[in-house]
Amino acid sequence: MKILIISVGSLVGQNILDALEGRRGGVRVIGVNSLAGAASNFRCHVCYTAPMAANEERYRARLLEILDPIHIAHKLATHLHLD
């Protein structure tokens, strides 16, 4: 199963990561954050940067790009060395 956490650096995103801690067997966590160096990004299997949500058009376009199933499968396989 894959779980996408949008704004993984927010308090809500961090709480979701905390709730998943110790229960992540078989779960791949995909994060999205506007800050590339945020600590919570590194708690995800894969983390993508996106513009701030205030820039709705660019944010939406980036989310659609991230949600492309082929893109996700390739990124996860590359990151987890499953090729």
N, C-alpha and C positions, 0 to 999 in steps of 0.2 A: 504494500500500500504506500502511496505517496501522499504527503501532507504539505500543502503550500501555506506558508505563513507570510502574509503581507504585512509589511512594517515590522519585521522581526525584531528590530531594535527598540520598539516601543515597550512600555510596561506590559501591555496585553501580550505582545509577542513573546517577551521574556517569560511571562507567566505560563504561556502555552508550552514553551520549551521546558520549563521547570516541571510541568505536569507530565510531560512525556519522558522525563528522565527516568531511567530504569525500566521503561516499557517500550523501548525503541526496537526490539527485535522484529525484523521483517518490515519496519517502517523506514521510509526514506523521507527526510525532512528537507524541503526546498524553501529557502527564505528569499524574501525580497526586501530591500532596504535602500534608502537614498544615500546612506553613508557607507562608503566602501570599507572603512576600517573599524566599524562598530564591533565590539566584542561578541555580541550575540550572533553575528554572521558566521563566526567560526564554530558555532555549535550546530550548524546545519551541514548536511551532506554536500549541498550545493547552495550557493547564495548568489543572487543576481542583484545588480544595482539598477535602480529606476529613478527617474526624476521625482521630485516631490509631488505629491498628489494635488497640490494647488495648481500645478500646470496640467490640467485635466487631459488635454488632448495628447500631449507627449506621454503622460503617465499611462493612459489607456492603451496607446499604441505599444508601449513597452510591455505591459501586462499581456496583451494579445500575443506578442512575440514570444514571451516566456511560456505562455500556456500552449504553444504549438507542441503537440505530442511528440513529433519527430525530434524537435529541438531538445525537449526534456529527456527523452530516451537516450539521445546521443550524449548529452552533457553528463547524465548520471553514469552511463557506461564508461565514459572517458574518465570521469572523476573517480569512480570506484574500480577502475581497471577491469571492466567486464568485457572488453572487446574480444 
